[in-house]
Amino acid sequence: MDLRQIEFFVVVAQELNFTRAAVLAHVSQSGLPSSVRSLERELGTRRSTGRRGR
């Protein structure tokens, strides 16, 4: 686990959108989900997949 993975996770959690989060984090959209998945595996957890407002 590194600080960058945590930063990516926080941006995704705030934006609830991988595309917008990737733009804000200055990374490719395809690389962001894999980084978040890697962090989830290391922590033994998964992020919520529910949509806001539903």
mmCIF file of the N, C-alpha and C atoms, coordinates in Angstrom:
data_MODEL
# 
_entry.id   MODEL 
# 
loop_
_atom_site.group_PDB 
_atom_site.id 
_atom_site.type_symbol 
_atom_site.label_atom_id 
_atom_site.label_alt_id 
_atom_site.label_comp_id 
_atom_site.label_asym_id 
_atom_site.label_entity_id 
_atom_site.label_seq_id 
_atom_site.pdbx_PDB_ins_code 
_atom_site.Cartn_x 
_atom_site.Cartn_y 
_atom_site.Cartn_z 
_atom_site.occupancy 
_atom_site.B_iso_or_equiv 
_atom_site.pdbx_formal_charge 
_atom_site.auth_seq_id 
_atom_site.auth_comp_id 
_atom_site.auth_asym_id 
_atom_site.auth_atom_id 
_atom_site.pdbx_PDB_model_num 
ATOM 1   N N  . MET A 1 1  ? 0.856   -1.169 0.000   1.00 0.00 ? 1  MET A N  1 
ATOM 2   C CA . MET A 1 1  ? 0.000   0.000  0.000   1.00 0.00 ? 1  MET A CA 1 
ATOM 3   C C  . MET A 1 1  ? 0.900   1.227  0.000   1.00 0.00 ? 1  MET A C  1 
ATOM 4   N N  . ASP A 1 2  ? 0.527   2.179  -0.820  1.00 0.00 ? 2  ASP A N  1 
ATOM 5   C CA . ASP A 1 2  ? 1.281   3.432  -0.810  1.00 0.00 ? 2  ASP A CA 1 
ATOM 6   C C  . ASP A 1 2  ? 0.310   4.615  -0.752  1.00 0.00 ? 2  ASP A C  1 
ATOM 7   N N  . LEU A 1 3  ? 0.870   5.759  -0.478  1.00 0.00 ? 3  LEU A N  1 
ATOM 8   C CA . LEU A 1 3  ? 0.059   6.960  -0.300  1.00 0.00 ? 3  LEU A CA 1 
ATOM 9   C C  . LEU A 1 3  ? -0.755  7.289  -1.547  1.00 0.00 ? 3  LEU A C  1 
ATOM 10  N N  . ARG A 1 4  ? -0.193  7.036  -2.714  1.00 0.00 ? 4  ARG A N  1 
ATOM 11  C CA . ARG A 1 4  ? -0.895  7.361  -3.964  1.00 0.00 ? 4  ARG A CA 1 
ATOM 12  C C  . ARG A 1 4  ? -2.188  6.547  -4.091  1.00 0.00 ? 4  ARG A C  1 
ATOM 13  N N  . GLN A 1 5  ? -2.143  5.270  -3.715  1.00 0.00 ? 5  GLN A N  1 
ATOM 14  C CA . GLN A 1 5  ? -3.360  4.445  -3.761  1.00 0.00 ? 5  GLN A CA 1 
ATOM 15  C C  . GLN A 1 5  ? -4.443  5.018  -2.858  1.00 0.00 ? 5  GLN A C  1 
ATOM 16  N N  . ILE A 1 6  ? -4.059  5.465  -1.690  1.00 0.00 ? 6  ILE A N  1 
ATOM 17  C CA . ILE A 1 6  ? -5.025  6.051  -0.761  1.00 0.00 ? 6  ILE A CA 1 
ATOM 18  C C  . ILE A 1 6  ? -5.589  7.342  -1.332  1.00 0.00 ? 6  ILE A C  1 
ATOM 19  N N  . GLU A 1 7  ? -4.736  8.146  -1.934  1.00 0.00 ? 7  GLU A N  1 
ATOM 20  C CA . GLU A 1 7  ? -5.205  9.392  -2.564  1.00 0.00 ? 7  GLU A CA 1 
ATOM 21  C C  . GLU A 1 7  ? -6.212  9.082  -3.668  1.00 0.00 ? 7  GLU A C  1 
ATOM 22  N N  . PHE A 1 8  ? -5.923  8.079  -4.490  1.00 0.00 ? 8  PHE A N  1 
ATOM 23  C CA . PHE A 1 8  ? -6.849  7.693  -5.565  1.00 0.00 ? 8  PHE A CA 1 
ATOM 24  C C  . PHE A 1 8  ? -8.186  7.258  -4.979  1.00 0.00 ? 8  PHE A C  1 
ATOM 25  N N  . PHE A 1 9  ? -8.131  6.443  -3.929  1.00 0.00 ? 9  PHE A N  1 
ATOM 26  C CA . PHE A 1 9  ? -9.360  5.961  -3.304  1.00 0.00 ? 9  PHE A CA 1 
ATOM 27  C C  . PHE A 1 9  ? -10.206 7.124  -2.795  1.00 0.00 ? 9  PHE A C  1 
ATOM 28  N N  . VAL A 1 10 ? -9.566  8.093  -2.158  1.00 0.00 ? 10 VAL A N  1 
ATOM 29  C CA . VAL A 1 10 ? -10.290 9.251  -1.610  1.00 0.00 ? 10 VAL A CA 1 
ATOM 30  C C  . VAL A 1 10 ? -10.953 10.046 -2.734  1.00 0.00 ? 10 VAL A C  1 
ATOM 31  N N  . VAL A 1 11 ? -10.233 10.270 -3.823  1.00 0.00 ? 11 VAL A N  1 
ATOM 32  C CA . VAL A 1 11 ? -10.807 11.036 -4.942  1.00 0.00 ? 11 VAL A CA 1 
ATOM 33  C C  . VAL A 1 11 ? -11.999 10.293 -5.540  1.00 0.00 ? 11 VAL A C  1 
ATOM 34  N N  . VAL A 1 12 ? -11.882 8.973  -5.708  1.00 0.00 ? 12 VAL A N  1 
ATOM 35  C CA . VAL A 1 12 ? -13.003 8.189  -6.242  1.00 0.00 ? 12 VAL A CA 1 
ATOM 36  C C  . VAL A 1 12 ? -14.193 8.268  -5.286  1.00 0.00 ? 12 VAL A C  1 
ATOM 37  N N  . ALA A 1 13 ? -13.937 8.162  -3.995  1.00 0.00 ? 13 ALA A N  1 
ATOM 38  C CA . ALA A 1 13 ? -15.021 8.233  -3.007  1.00 0.00 ? 13 ALA A CA 1 
ATOM 39  C C  . ALA A 1 13 ? -15.703 9.602  -3.032  1.00 0.00 ? 13 ALA A C  1 
ATOM 40  N N  . GLN A 1 14 ? -14.936 10.642 -3.211  1.00 0.00 ? 14 GLN A N  1 
ATOM 41  C CA . GLN A 1 14 ? -15.515 11.988 -3.247  1.00 0.00 ? 14 GLN A CA 1 
ATOM 42  C C  . GLN A 1 14 ? -16.308 12.228 -4.530  1.00 0.00 ? 14 GLN A C  1 
ATOM 43  N N  . GLU A 1 15 ? -15.785 11.784 -5.640  1.00 0.00 ? 15 GLU A N  1 
ATOM 44  C CA . GLU A 1 15 ? -16.412 12.052 -6.935  1.00 0.00 ? 15 GLU A CA 1 
ATOM 45  C C  . GLU A 1 15 ? -17.484 11.038 -7.316  1.00 0.00 ? 15 GLU A C  1 
ATOM 46  N N  . LEU A 1 16 ? -17.378 9.834  -6.779  1.00 0.00 ? 16 LEU A N  1 
ATOM 47  C CA . LEU A 1 16 ? -18.300 8.740  -7.136  1.00 0.00 ? 16 LEU A CA 1 
ATOM 48  C C  . LEU A 1 16 ? -18.319 8.492  -8.647  1.00 0.00 ? 16 LEU A C  1 
ATOM 49  N N  . ASN A 1 17 ? -17.171 8.731  -9.270  1.00 0.00 ? 17 ASN A N  1 
ATOM 50  C CA . ASN A 1 17 ? -17.076 8.583  -10.723 1.00 0.00 ? 17 ASN A CA 1 
ATOM 51  C C  . ASN A 1 17 ? -15.598 8.417  -11.080 1.00 0.00 ? 17 ASN A C  1 
ATOM 52  N N  . PHE A 1 18 ? -15.261 7.277  -11.692 1.00 0.00 ? 18 PHE A N  1 
ATOM 53  C CA . PHE A 1 18 ? -13.855 7.010  -12.009 1.00 0.00 ? 18 PHE A CA 1 
ATOM 54  C C  . PHE A 1 18 ? -13.295 7.983  -13.041 1.00 0.00 ? 18 PHE A C  1 
ATOM 55  N N  . THR A 1 19 ? -14.087 8.380  -14.010 1.00 0.00 ? 19 THR A N  1 
ATOM 56  C CA . THR A 1 19 ? -13.587 9.285  -15.044 1.00 0.00 ? 19 THR A CA 1 
ATOM 57  C C  . THR A 1 19 ? -13.225 10.643 -14.463 1.00 0.00 ? 19 THR A C  1 
ATOM 58  N N  . ARG A 1 20 ? -14.135 11.233 -13.693 1.00 0.00 ? 20 ARG A N  1 
ATOM 59  C CA . ARG A 1 20 ? -13.842 12.530 -13.065 1.00 0.00 ? 20 ARG A CA 1 
ATOM 60  C C  . ARG A 1 20 ? -12.689 12.421 -12.073 1.00 0.00 ? 20 ARG A C  1 
ATOM 61  N N  . ALA A 1 21 ? -12.668 11.319 -11.316 1.00 0.00 ? 21 ALA A N  1 
ATOM 62  C CA . ALA A 1 21 ? -11.595 11.116 -10.342 1.00 0.00 ? 21 ALA A CA 1 
ATOM 63  C C  . ALA A 1 21 ? -10.239 11.018 -11.042 1.00 0.00 ? 21 ALA A C  1 
ATOM 64  N N  . ALA A 1 22 ? -10.190 10.338 -12.168 1.00 0.00 ? 22 ALA A N  1 
ATOM 65  C CA . ALA A 1 22 ? -8.935  10.203 -12.908 1.00 0.00 ? 22 ALA A CA 1 
ATOM 66  C C  . ALA A 1 22 ? -8.439  11.562 -13.390 1.00 0.00 ? 22 ALA A C  1 
ATOM 67  N N  . VAL A 1 23 ? -9.347  12.389 -13.861 1.00 0.00 ? 23 VAL A N  1 
ATOM 68  C CA . VAL A 1 23 ? -8.964  13.733 -14.314 1.00 0.00 ? 23 VAL A CA 1 
ATOM 69  C C  . VAL A 1 23 ? -8.390  14.526 -13.136 1.00 0.00 ? 23 VAL A C  1 
ATOM 70  N N  . LEU A 1 24 ? -9.057  14.490 -12.002 1.00 0.00 ? 24 LEU A N  1 
ATOM 71  C CA . LEU A 1 24 ? -8.596  15.236 -10.834 1.00 0.00 ? 24 LEU A CA 1 
ATOM 72  C C  . LEU A 1 24 ? -7.281  14.702 -10.276 1.00 0.00 ? 24 LEU A C  1 
ATOM 73  N N  . ALA A 1 25 ? -7.077  13.378 -10.383 1.00 0.00 ? 25 ALA A N  1 
ATOM 74  C CA . ALA A 1 25 ? -5.861  12.757 -9.855  1.00 0.00 ? 25 ALA A CA 1 
ATOM 75  C C  . ALA A 1 25 ? -4.720  12.761 -10.868 1.00 0.00 ? 25 ALA A C  1 
ATOM 76  N N  . HIS A 1 26 ? -5.015  13.215 -12.086 1.00 0.00 ? 26 HIS A N  1 
ATOM 77  C CA . HIS A 1 26 ? -4.009  13.290 -13.151 1.00 0.00 ? 26 HIS A CA 1 
ATOM 78  C C  . HIS A 1 26 ? -3.436  11.924 -13.500 1.00 0.00 ? 26 HIS A C  1 
ATOM 79  N N  . VAL A 1 27 ? -4.330  10.933 -13.630 1.00 0.00 ? 27 VAL A N  1 
ATOM 80  C CA . VAL A 1 27 ? -3.935  9.583  -14.056 1.00 0.00 ? 27 VAL A CA 1 
ATOM 81  C C  . VAL A 1 27 ? -4.882  9.125  -15.157 1.00 0.00 ? 27 VAL A C  1 
ATOM 82  N N  . SER A 1 28 ? -4.508  8.048  -15.836 1.00 0.00 ? 28 SER A N  1 
ATOM 83  C CA . SER A 1 28 ? -5.387  7.518  -16.875 1.00 0.00 ? 28 SER A CA 1 
ATOM 84  C C  . SER A 1 28 ? -6.612  6.890  -16.232 1.00 0.00 ? 28 SER A C  1 
ATOM 85  N N  . GLN A 1 29 ? -7.723  6.970  -16.910 1.00 0.00 ? 29 GLN A N  1 
ATOM 86  C CA . GLN A 1 29 ? -8.964  6.407  -16.376 1.00 0.00 ? 29 GLN A CA 1 
ATOM 87  C C  . GLN A 1 29 ? -8.840  4.906  -16.212 1.00 0.00 ? 29 GLN A C  1 
ATOM 88  N N  . SER A 1 30 ? -8.113  4.240  -17.091 1.00 0.00 ? 30 SER A N  1 
ATOM 89  C CA . SER A 1 30 ? -7.989  2.781  -16.998 1.00 0.00 ? 30 SER A CA 1 
ATOM 90  C C  . SER A 1 30 ? -7.108  2.342  -15.832 1.00 0.00 ? 30 SER A C  1 
ATOM 91  N N  . GLY A 1 31 ? -6.174  3.183  -15.409 1.00 0.00 ? 31 GLY A N  1 
ATOM 92  C CA . GLY A 1 31 ? -5.284  2.818  -14.316 1.00 0.00 ? 31 GLY A CA 1 
ATOM 93  C C  . GLY A 1 31 ? -5.878  3.007  -12.941 1.00 0.00 ? 31 GLY A C  1 
ATOM 94  N N  . LEU A 1 32 ? -6.836  3.880  -12.824 1.00 0.00 ? 32 LEU A N  1 
ATOM 95  C CA . LEU A 1 32 ? -7.415  4.203  -11.524 1.00 0.00 ? 32 LEU A CA 1 
ATOM 96  C C  . LEU A 1 32 ? -8.166  3.030  -10.891 1.00 0.00 ? 32 LEU A C  1 
ATOM 97  N N  . PRO A 1 33 ? -9.073  2.365  -11.609 1.00 0.00 ? 33 PRO A N  1 
ATOM 98  C CA . PRO A 1 33 ? -9.778  1.240  -10.987 1.00 0.00 ? 33 PRO A CA 1 
ATOM 99  C C  . PRO A 1 33 ? -8.829  0.126  -10.533 1.00 0.00 ? 33 PRO A C  1 
ATOM 100 N N  . SER A 1 34 ? -7.794  -0.151 -11.293 1.00 0.00 ? 34 SER A N  1 
ATOM 101 C CA . SER A 1 34 ? -6.870  -1.216 -10.893 1.00 0.00 ? 34 SER A CA 1 
ATOM 102 C C  . SER A 1 34 ? -6.098  -0.830 -9.636  1.00 0.00 ? 34 SER A C  1 
ATOM 103 N N  . SER A 1 35 ? -5.767  0.445  -9.493  1.00 0.00 ? 35 SER A N  1 
ATOM 104 C CA . SER A 1 35 ? -5.092  0.899  -8.288  1.00 0.00 ? 35 SER A CA 1 
ATOM 105 C C  . SER A 1 35 ? -6.009  0.772  -7.069  1.00 0.00 ? 35 SER A C  1 
ATOM 106 N N  . VAL A 1 36 ? -7.269  1.146  -7.239  1.00 0.00 ? 36 VAL A N  1 
ATOM 107 C CA . VAL A 1 36 ? -8.234  1.041  -6.141  1.00 0.00 ? 36 VAL A CA 1 
ATOM 108 C C  . VAL A 1 36 ? -8.472  -0.432 -5.793  1.00 0.00 ? 36 VAL A C  1 
ATOM 109 N N  . ARG A 1 37 ? -8.595  -1.297 -6.808  1.00 0.00 ? 37 ARG A N  1 
ATOM 110 C CA . ARG A 1 37 ? -8.778  -2.737 -6.562  1.00 0.00 ? 37 ARG A CA 1 
ATOM 111 C C  . ARG A 1 37 ? -7.592  -3.314 -5.794  1.00 0.00 ? 37 ARG A C  1 
ATOM 112 N N  . SER A 1 38 ? -6.398  -2.902 -6.154  1.00 0.00 ? 38 SER A N  1 
ATOM 113 C CA . SER A 1 38 ? -5.199  -3.371 -5.463  1.00 0.00 ? 38 SER A CA 1 
ATOM 114 C C  . SER A 1 38 ? -5.234  -2.982 -3.986  1.00 0.00 ? 38 SER A C  1 
ATOM 115 N N  . LEU A 1 39 ? -5.626  -1.753 -3.710  1.00 0.00 ? 39 LEU A N  1 
ATOM 116 C CA . LEU A 1 39 ? -5.752  -1.294 -2.329  1.00 0.00 ? 39 LEU A CA 1 
ATOM 117 C C  . LEU A 1 39 ? -6.813  -2.103 -1.596  1.00 0.00 ? 39 LEU A C  1 
ATOM 118 N N  . GLU A 1 40 ? -7.942  -2.354 -2.248  1.00 0.00 ? 40 GLU A N  1 
ATOM 119 C CA . GLU A 1 40 ? -9.011  -3.157 -1.634  1.00 0.00 ? 40 GLU A CA 1 
ATOM 120 C C  . GLU A 1 40 ? -8.512  -4.552 -1.273  1.00 0.00 ? 40 GLU A C  1 
ATOM 121 N N  . ARG A 1 41 ? -7.753  -5.161 -2.175  1.00 0.00 ? 41 ARG A N  1 
ATOM 122 C CA . ARG A 1 41 ? -7.212  -6.503 -1.893  1.00 0.00 ? 41 ARG A CA 1 
ATOM 123 C C  . ARG A 1 41 ? -6.281  -6.467 -0.684  1.00 0.00 ? 41 ARG A C  1 
ATOM 124 N N  . GLU A 1 42 ? -5.418  -5.465 -0.631  1.00 0.00 ? 42 GLU A N  1 
ATOM 125 C CA . GLU A 1 42 ? -4.486  -5.359 0.485   1.00 0.00 ? 42 GLU A CA 1 
ATOM 126 C C  . GLU A 1 42 ? -5.205  -5.159 1.819   1.00 0.00 ? 42 GLU A C  1 
ATOM 127 N N  . LEU A 1 43 ? -6.308  -4.413 1.785   1.00 0.00 ? 43 LEU A N  1 
ATOM 128 C CA . LEU A 1 43 ? -7.058  -4.147 3.012   1.00 0.00 ? 43 LEU A CA 1 
ATOM 129 C C  . LEU A 1 43 ? -8.106  -5.213 3.313   1.00 0.00 ? 43 LEU A C  1 
ATOM 130 N N  . GLY A 1 44 ? -8.373  -6.081 2.331   1.00 0.00 ? 44 GLY A N  1 
ATOM 131 C CA . GLY A 1 44 ? -9.372  -7.123 2.520   1.00 0.00 ? 44 GLY A CA 1 
ATOM 132 C C  . GLY A 1 44 ? -10.782 -6.586 2.561   1.00 0.00 ? 44 GLY A C  1 
ATOM 133 N N  . THR A 1 45 ? -11.064 -5.561 1.777   1.00 0.00 ? 45 THR A N  1 
ATOM 134 C CA . THR A 1 45 ? -12.383 -4.942 1.769   1.00 0.00 ? 45 THR A CA 1 
ATOM 135 C C  . THR A 1 45 ? -12.755 -4.500 0.360   1.00 0.00 ? 45 THR A C  1 
ATOM 136 N N  . ARG A 1 46 ? -13.991 -4.040 0.206   1.00 0.00 ? 46 ARG A N  1 
ATOM 137 C CA . ARG A 1 46 ? -14.462 -3.487 -1.073  1.00 0.00 ? 46 ARG A CA 1 
ATOM 138 C C  . ARG A 1 46 ? -15.177 -2.188 -0.794  1.00 0.00 ? 46 ARG A C  1 
ATOM 139 N N  . ARG A 1 47 ? -15.092 -1.283 -1.756  1.00 0.00 ? 47 ARG A N  1 
ATOM 140 C CA . ARG A 1 47 ? -15.819 -0.009 -1.613  1.00 0.00 ? 47 ARG A CA 1 
ATOM 141 C C  . ARG A 1 47 ? -17.299 -0.265 -1.862  1.00 0.00 ? 47 ARG A C  1 
ATOM 142 N N  . SER A 1 48 ? -18.116 0.620  -1.415  1.00 0.00 ? 48 SER A N  1 
ATOM 143 C CA . SER A 1 48 ? -19.547 0.520  -1.694  1.00 0.00 ? 48 SER A CA 1 
ATOM 144 C C  . SER A 1 48 ? -19.774 0.735  -3.182  1.00 0.00 ? 48 SER A C  1 
ATOM 145 N N  . THR A 1 49 ? -20.631 -0.074 -3.776  1.00 0.00 ? 49 THR A N  1 
ATOM 146 C CA . THR A 1 49 ? -20.902 0.069  -5.209  1.00 0.00 ? 49 THR A CA 1 
ATOM 147 C C  . THR A 1 49 ? -22.250 0.700  -5.452  1.00 0.00 ? 49 THR A C  1 
ATOM 148 N N  . GLY A 1 50 ? -22.943 1.110  -4.380  1.00 0.00 ? 50 GLY A N  1 
ATOM 149 C CA . GLY A 1 50 ? -24.253 1.734  -4.552  1.00 0.00 ? 50 GLY A CA 1 
ATOM 150 C C  . GLY A 1 50 ? -24.146 3.102  -5.172  1.00 0.00 ? 50 GLY A C  1 
ATOM 151 N N  . ARG A 1 51 ? -25.220 3.526  -5.808  1.00 0.00 ? 51 ARG A N  1 
ATOM 152 C CA . ARG A 1 51 ? -25.243 4.851  -6.424  1.00 0.00 ? 51 ARG A CA 1 
ATOM 153 C C  . ARG A 1 51 ? -25.914 5.833  -5.503  1.00 0.00 ? 51 ARG A C  1 
ATOM 154 N N  . ARG A 1 52 ? -25.396 7.041  -5.499  1.00 0.00 ? 52 ARG A N  1 
ATOM 155 C CA . ARG A 1 52 ? -25.970 8.107  -4.680  1.00 0.00 ? 52 ARG A CA 1 
ATOM 156 C C  . ARG A 1 52 ? -27.349 8.464  -5.228  1.00 0.00 ? 52 ARG A C  1 
ATOM 157 N N  . GLY A 1 53 ? -28.304 8.677  -4.325  1.00 0.00 ? 53 GLY A N  1 
ATOM 158 C CA . GLY A 1 53 ? -29.621 9.131  -4.731  1.00 0.00 ? 53 GLY A CA 1 
ATOM 159 C C  . GLY A 1 53 ? -30.579 8.022  -5.162  1.00 0.00 ? 53 GLY A C  1 
ATOM 160 N N  . ARG A 1 54 ? -30.195 6.783  -5.009  1.00 0.00 ? 54 ARG A N  1 
ATOM 161 C CA . ARG A 1 54 ? -31.105 5.669  -5.365  1.00 0.00 ? 54 ARG A CA 1 
ATOM 162 C C  . ARG A 1 54 ? -31.456 4.872  -4.165  1.00 0.00 ? 54 ARG A C  1 
# 
